Amino acid sequence: MKPRVRFAPSPTGFLHIGGARTALFNWLYARHTGGTFVLRIEDTDTARNTQAAVNVILDGLRWLGLDWDEGPVSGDATGPGKGDYGPYFQSQRKENYRRRVEALLSHGLAYEHDGAVKFKMTHEPVVIRDLVVGDVERKLTDREEQDPDFVIVRSGGEPVFHLVN
């Protein structure tokens, strides 16, 4: 199986050096392994997103010489994308997340709480298998020991960043 890597910037400001570094590393890894480099615009922060920031991100990546195998063709969120797994703007993927949340609810993995939807978490530390450093144990915080479940859909119906990513 060939790797699929993505760069998922939020269009709330300029493409900064950390974002450019992440995009470069992912692009290099995709090219080195024969994998796929995906660009997806994380426009979930509707209060701070700007069209100018989308354009700066796309122009900046092109200026760096980073082409994407899948992603938006232009800065228009409703416009076409290239690739089979679009749309490539999060704001256009709401139906996908609605179906996923319904599946989580129907399987008892999530539940409604005060108008929001929360994901059921384990009440034990989580072990993350990392190829670089080996097993990493993440212990629960004091707050998580009381209630480890977290919101995946706000009471207004908007999916949160942690769900869509």
N, C-alpha and C positions, 0 to 999 in steps of 0.2 A: 504494500500500500504506500502510495506517495504522500508525503506530508502536505497539509493545507495550513498555511499560516495567514494571519490577517493583521492588518493595521486598522485600528478603529478610532480615529480621532473624533473629538467633540468639537463642533463648529462654534465655539464660544470665544474665540480669539485667534491670535496668530499661530502658525505652525512653529513651535518652539524647538530648541535643540534636542530636548529629551524625546519629543515625538519623532523628529527627524532621525534620531539614532535608532529608535525602535523600528521605524519603517525600514531603515537601511539594513539592520540586522535580519529582520524577517525576510526582506527581499533577497539578501545574499543567501540566506539559508534555503529559500525556495529555489533559487537559481542553481545552487550547489547540488541540491538533491533531486532536481527535476520535478520539484513540487509546484504548488500553486500559491501565488501571492494574491490575497483578497484584500480589497479596500472596501470598508463599510463605514459610512458616516453615522456616528452615534448622536443623532439629533434628538435625544430624549429630554434635554433641558430646554423646553420650549421658551422659557422666559429669557434665556441668554443666547440662544442660537441666532446667528446672522448669516445672510446670504454672502456677505463679504468674506466672512470667515471660511465658508465652504470653498469659495473661489480661491482664497489664499492657500488653503490646504492643497487643493488640486494643482494649482500653479506651482507651489513649492515642491511638491513631489516630482512634477514634470521637470522643474529646473534642476533638481538633484539627479535626474535621469532615471528615476524609479517608475517603471511602468507596471501596471497591475494586470493580472490575468482575468480577474473578475472584479466588478465594481461599477460605479457610476460612469457613464460616458461623459456627462456634463454635471454642472452644479445644480441642476434642476431635480429636486427630490421626486417629482412625478415623471421624470423623463426616463428614457431607456437605460438599461445597464447591460454590461456584457458578462455572460456567465449564466449558469443554470440554477443558481441558488439565491437569486434576488428576491425581492428588491434589496438594494444596497444602501438604503437610508432606513434607519430604524423606525422612523415615523410612518413608513409605508408597510411595516411588517406586523401591524397590530392584530390582524386576523390570525396570523400564525401563532402569536403569543396567547390569544384568546383560546385557541384550540388546545394549546399545551397546558394552560391553566385548568381548563375543563377536564383534561385527562388526569392531571394531578388531583383535582378535587374528587373525581369519580373513583380513583384508586386509593383514596384516603391519605394521600401524601401531602395534602394542603387542606386548609379549612378557612371559612369566612369568619372574620372577627371585626366587629365595629365597622362594617362596611368595606373593609379591606380584605385581602386574601393573604394568609400567612402560610409559609412553608414549614412543615413539621421537620424538626431536626432531632438528631440523637441527643440524649442527655449524657453522653460519654465523650471523652476526648476523641478527636478525629485524627486518623493517621493518613498522611498524604504520601503516596509513593512517588518520589522524585528521582528521575534517572541520573541526575548529577550528584546529589548529596545523600541519596538513600531515603529511608523512611523518616518523615518529619511528623512529630506528634504535636498537634495543636490542642492545648488544653482550653476548656471553657473559661471565660471570664466570670467574675462574680455575678454580673447581670445575666449572663447566658446560663449559668447554673440555675437561676430562678426561672428564666423563660428563654430557652435557646431558639425558639421559633422566630422567623423574621418575615417582614412584609415583602411580598413579591408583586402585589397589585395595590396601588393606593385606593382609598375609599372613593375617589373620583373616577376610578376605572383605568387609570394610566399604569402600565407596567413599570416597575422600577429598574434602574440601571443593572442591578445584580441579576435580575431575571433575564433581561435581553442580552446580556453578555455571557 
